[in-house]
């Protein structure tokens, strides 16, 4: 039986989210024994090699970044570099599911930022969804409550930088290849964190950590590939909501790998954020707005 384009796209999206979450799990496992900056650099080297091969095979290097897009790509890359640090720092100090749930507020943050800076208005239904969604984020973060984790603020900062990244992505012209943008980002992250790694004391990579690093790199590369394939099949309004399956993966992997299970109030907040985000994504797709999903893979 041949699968429909929508179902195929949904499967690709779920596999992509699984791959990214598996990468997060491996990075979290290694973070206790290897400096984070060293890990980001080493993963960046492996990822850059793989993305370079992919770009070469696809003939991407024969193209170029459109002149009007160069500043946007620079802003996007800088935001990605910062987002990577804040997200992974939060990840090393928080349960996997919690930091993943905070990141799911991204569509809501993008909707607000697009209205403020790009003049993209929204009706009362999406406004209500956004307010409800951010209330869900507060249930996850719970500022001022007992057990509050200050690294939740790192997760929120990561959302801020990812919002800048995706707003820049939204403004890119269709003449600029998403794979080329991914390659530029991968190279930039590797160079920046390579220089930054000079300031930390490197530790020898054990065989175990080397194997985990290879698995993390393979997972994130798989996430890239399936993200590219998502762009080519299915309708955005149908496929995009399946990005929230990453929450399910984070719950399962967090429990299996670290014995973590979020509190009931955190789970309620995550469900609220996911529901609000899905509504926002569907409304944007129905109104014909381009979403970052249409530009392919992103560094995690």
C-alpha positions in Angstrom: 0.0 0.0 0.0 1.4 3.4 -1.1 1.5 6.0 1.7 0.0 9.4 1.0 2.3 12.4 0.9 0.8 13.7 4.1 1.4 10.5 6.0 4.9 10.1 4.5 5.7 13.7 5.6 4.3 13.0 9.1 6.5 9.9 9.4 9.6 11.9 8.3 8.8 14.6 10.8 8.5 12.1 13.7 11.7 10.4 12.7 13.4 13.7 12.5 12.2 14.7 16.0 13.3 11.3 17.4 16.7 11.7 15.9 17.2 15.2 17.4 16.0 14.0 20.8 18.3 11.0 20.7 21.2 13.4 20.0 20.1 15.5 23.0 20.2 12.4 25.2 23.7 11.4 24.1 25.0 15.0 24.7 23.4 15.0 28.1 25.0 11.7 29.0 28.5 13.0 28.0 28.2 16.4 29.6 29.1 15.0 33.0 32.6 13.9 31.9 33.5 16.2 29.0 33.4 20.0 28.9 30.3 21.2 26.9 32.3 23.5 24.6 34.7 20.6 23.7 31.6 18.4 22.9 30.0 21.0 20.7 33.2 21.5 18.8 33.9 17.8 18.3 30.3 17.2 17.2 30.5 20.2 14.9 33.6 18.7 13.2 31.8 15.5 12.4 28.5 17.2 11.5 30.3 19.7 9.2 32.0 16.8 7.4 28.7 15.0 6.9 26.8 18.2 5.8 29.7 19.1 3.4 29.3 15.6 1.8 25.6 16.1 1.5 25.9 19.5 0.0 28.5 18.3 -2.5 26.3 15.4 -3.6 23.4 17.7 -4.0 25.4 20.2 -6.0 24.7 22.9 -3.4 28.2 24.5 -3.7 27.4 25.5 -7.3 24.8 27.9 -5.9 25.3 30.9 -3.7 23.6 32.9 -1.0 21.6 35.7 -2.6 23.1 39.2 -2.0 20.1 40.4 -0.1 20.2 37.3 2.1 23.7 37.6 3.4 23.0 39.8 6.4 20.0 37.5 7.3 22.2 34.4 7.1 24.8 36.2 9.3 22.1 37.1 11.9 20.7 33.5 11.7 24.1 32.0 12.2 24.9 34.2 15.2 21.6 33.4 16.8 22.1 29.7 16.2 25.6 29.8 17.9 24.0 31.4 21.0 21.0 29.2 21.0 23.2 26.1 20.9 25.1 27.2 24.0 22.0 28.1 26.0 20.0 25.1 25.0 22.7 22.6 25.7 23.7 24.3 29.0 20.0 24.0 30.1 20.0 20.4 28.9 22.9 19.4 31.1 21.3 20.9 34.2 17.6 20.0 33.6 15.5 16.9 32.9 15.4 16.2 29.2 11.6 16.4 29.0 11.5 19.8 30.8 13.9 21.6 28.5 12.3 20.0 25.5 8.9 21.2 26.7 10.2 24.8 27.1 11.5 24.7 23.5 8.1 23.8 22.2 7.0 27.4 23.0 8.9 28.4 19.8 5.9 28.7 17.4 4.2 31.0 20.0 7.3 33.2 20.4 7.7 33.4 16.6 4.0 34.4 16.2 4.4 37.3 18.7 7.8 38.4 17.3 6.5 38.3 13.7 3.6 40.5 14.7 5.9 43.0 16.5 8.7 43.2 14.0 7.4 41.9 10.6 3.9 43.4 10.8 2.2 40.0 10.6 -1.0 40.5 12.6 -3.1 37.8 14.2 -6.7 37.5 15.2 -8.2 37.0 18.7 -8.1 33.2 18.4 -4.4 33.0 18.0 -3.9 35.7 20.6 -5.8 33.5 23.1 -3.8 30.5 22.0 -0.5 32.4 22.5 -1.5 33.6 26.0 -2.6 30.2 27.0 0.6 28.7 25.7 2.8 31.1 27.6 0.8 30.3 30.7 1.7 26.6 30.1 5.4 27.7 29.9 5.1 29.3 33.3 3.7 26.1 34.7 6.9 24.3 33.4 9.3 27.0 34.6 7.4 28.0 37.8 9.5 31.1 38.7 9.7 31.7 42.4 8.4 28.3 43.3 10.2 25.8 45.4 12.4 23.6 43.3 12.7 26.3 40.6 15.7 25.6 38.4 17.6 28.7 37.3 18.6 26.9 34.1 15.0 27.2 33.0 16.0 30.7 32.2 18.7 29.4 29.9 16.0 27.3 28.1 13.9 30.5 27.7 16.9 32.4 26.4 17.5 29.6 23.9 13.9 30.1 22.7 14.6 33.8 22.3 17.7 33.2 20.1 15.9 30.5 18.1 13.1 33.0 17.5 15.6 35.4 16.1 17.1 32.6 14.0 13.7 31.5 12.6 12.5 35.1 11.9 15.7 35.6 9.9 15.0 32.3 8.1 11.5 33.4 7.3 12.8 36.4 5.5 15.2 34.4 3.3 14.4 34.3 -0.4 13.6 31.1 -2.1 16.8 31.5 -4.2 18.9 30.6 -1.2 19.4 26.9 -0.7 18.4 25.6 2.7 21.2 23.1 2.6 23.7 25.8 1.9 22.4 27.8 4.9 22.8 24.7 7.0 26.4 24.2 5.8 27.3 27.8 6.6 25.8 27.4 10.1 27.5 24.1 10.7 30.9 25.5 9.7 30.4 28.7 11.7 29.5 26.8 14.9 32.5 24.5 14.5 34.9 27.4 14.1 33.4 29.5 16.9 33.4 26.7 19.4 36.8 25.5 18.2 38.2 28.9 19.2 36.2 28.9 22.4 37.5 25.4 23.3 41.0 26.8 23.6 39.8 28.5 26.9 38.8 25.2 28.5 40.8 22.3 29.8 40.3 19.5 27.4 39.8 16.0 28.7 40.8 12.8 26.9 37.9 11.1 25.1 37.3 7.6 26.4 36.2 4.9 24.0 32.7 5.1 25.6 32.5 8.9 25.1 33.9 8.6 21.6 31.2 6.1 20.7 28.5 8.3 22.2 29.8 11.3 20.2 29.6 9.3 17.0 26.1 8.3 17.9 25.1 11.9 18.7 26.6 13.1 15.4 24.9 10.4 13.5 21.6 11.2 15.2 21.7 14.9 14.4 22.7 14.2 10.8 19.8 11.9 10.5 17.6 14.6 11.9 18.9 17.0 9.2 18.3 14.5 6.4 14.7 13.8 7.4 14.1 17.5 7.9 15.1 18.0 4.3 12.8 15.2 3.2 9.9 16.8 5.2 10.1 19.9 3.0 9.5 17.8 -0.1 6.2 16.0 0.8 2.9 16.7 2.5 1.1 19.9 3.5 2.6 22.1 6.2 -0.7 22.3 8.1 -0.8 18.5 8.4 2.9 17.7 8.9 4.2 20.5 11.2 2.2 19.5 14.3 4.0 16.2 14.4 7.1 18.1 15.6 5.6 17.8 19.0 6.2 14.1 19.0 9.6 15.2 20.2 8.0 15.7 23.6 7.0 12.1 23.7 10.5 11.0 22.8 12.0 13.3 25.5 9.6 11.8 28.1 10.5 8.2 27.2 14.3 8.7 26.7 14.5 10.9 29.9 12.9 8.1 31.9 15.0 5.3 30.3 18.4 7.0 30.3 18.2 9.2 33.4 15.3 7.9 35.5 13.6 11.3 35.1 9.9 11.9 35.0 8.4 15.4 35.1 5.9 16.4 37.8 2.2 16.4 37.0 2.1 20.2 36.8 5.0 20.1 34.3 3.2 17.6 32.2 0.1 19.7 32.2 2.1 22.8 31.2 3.8 20.8 28.4 0.3 19.6 27.1 -0.9 23.2 27.1 2.2 24.5 25.2 1.9 21.7 22.7 -1.8 22.3 22.1 -1.4 26.0 21.7 1.6 25.6 19.4 -0.3 23.1 17.2 -3.2 25.6 16.9 -0.8 28.4 16.0 1.1 26.3 13.4 -2.2 25.3 11.7 -3.5 28.8 11.6 -0.3 30.1 10.1 -0.3 27.4 7.4 -3.9 28.0 6.5 -3.1 31.7 6.0 -0.3 30.8 3.6 2.6 32.2 5.7 6.0 30.6 5.3 7.2 28.9 8.3 10.8 27.9 9.2 9.8 24.3 8.6 9.8 25.0 4.9 13.5 25.9 5.0 14.7 22.6 6.2 17.1 21.4 8.9 18.5 23.5 11.8 21.4 23.0 14.1 20.4 21.7 17.5 
